[in-house]
Amino acid sequence: MRPSALGLYASLVYAFLHLPLLVLAVFSFNRSRLTRWEGFSLRWYEGAWSDRALLAATANSLTIAAFATVLSTVIGTMAAYGLWKKRSRWLTASLSVSLVTPEIVTAVSLLALFQMVFRVLHLQLGMHTVVLAHVSFCLVYVVMVVLARLRTMDASFEEAAQDLGATPWQAFRDVTLPMLKPGILAAALLAFTTSLDDYVITSLVAGVDSETLPMIIYGMARRGVNPAVNAISTVIVFGLGILIVVSQRLEQQR
């Protein structure tokens, strides 16, 4: 295939993927409620900003994403380091099961687990269950990203540090961890992005006081055309797009 034809094909694919997002962003600045341009306006952004339920859901989403990111990054980094040391193909390959499992299956299984445990502990669904659920699926992404970074490193650096008198913990803290920082930051940004926009799992494990931004948006969209959804979605796409670009740049650093 000629280079010009490949370029045209790639352009069509990108247009198919991103043109709907561009239309969404354009109509978020439309004065009209309909999909007919009637002039530039920020009324829908102002309406979204003054919506208390929307602001509360945004605060919930950011809080949940922050806790899930910290927990999954710490636990996932340690797990990736252990897998790198163990060099077990079976354990590493088993991580792929979580990636290919449908979200609805994961959500139902987590809900059943929480109900079984909370029946004994007399607890209810809430922010804590959402955080735990998000850690469960963010953990896999963190392990994959950090493990990929570890595979590019030379294990002899740690061995040399230990030969010079460092303990295994000192060798990890002073030698391996600084080299892992780009991968850890990339994994954290990916975990934050994944947690922030999850809907399926969150909708099943959330309590009455833990409604997140995706849940609010879905409810608004079901009730009819609301241009405020366009404004919210534009902010989310723009913000998450920046995080993804930064994550990829950090992951590619050597």
Stockholm file with secondary structure:
# STOCKHOLM 1.0

chainA/1-254         MRPSALGLYASLVYAFLHLPLLVLAVFSFNRSRLTRWEGFSLRWYEGAWSDRALLAATANSLTIAAFATVLSTVIGTMAAYGLWKKRSRWLTASLSVSLVTPEIVTAVSLLALFQMVFRVLHLQLGMHTVVLAHVSFCLVYVVMVVLARLRTMDASFEEAAQDLGATPWQAFRDVTLPMLKPGILAAALLAFTTSLDDYVITSLVAGVDSETLPMIIYGMARRGVNPAVNAISTVIVFGLGILIVVSQRLEQQR
#=GR chainA/1-254 SS CCHHHHHHHHHHHHHHHHHHHHHHHHHTTBSSSSSSCCCBCCHHHHHHHTCHHHHHHHHHHHHHHHHHHHHHHHHHHHHHHHHHHHTCHHHHHHHHHHHHSCHHHHHHHHHHHHHHHHHHHTCCCSHHHHHHHHHHHHHHHHHHHHHHHHTTSCTHHHHHHHHTTCCHHHHIIIIIHHHHHHHHHHHHHHHHHHHHTCCHHHHHHCCTTCCCHHHHHHHHHHTSCCHHHHHHHHHHHHHHHHHHHHHHHHHHCC
#=GC SS_cons         CCHHHHHHHHHHHHHHHHHHHHHHHHHTTBSSSSSSCCCBCCHHHHHHHTCHHHHHHHHHHHHHHHHHHHHHHHHHHHHHHHHHHHTCHHHHHHHHHHHHSCHHHHHHHHHHHHHHHHHHHTCCCSHHHHHHHHHHHHHHHHHHHHHHHHTTSCTHHHHHHHHTTCCHHHHIIIIIHHHHHHHHHHHHHHHHHHHHTCCHHHHHHCCTTCCCHHHHHHHHHHTSCCHHHHHHHHHHHHHHHHHHHHHHHHHHCC
//
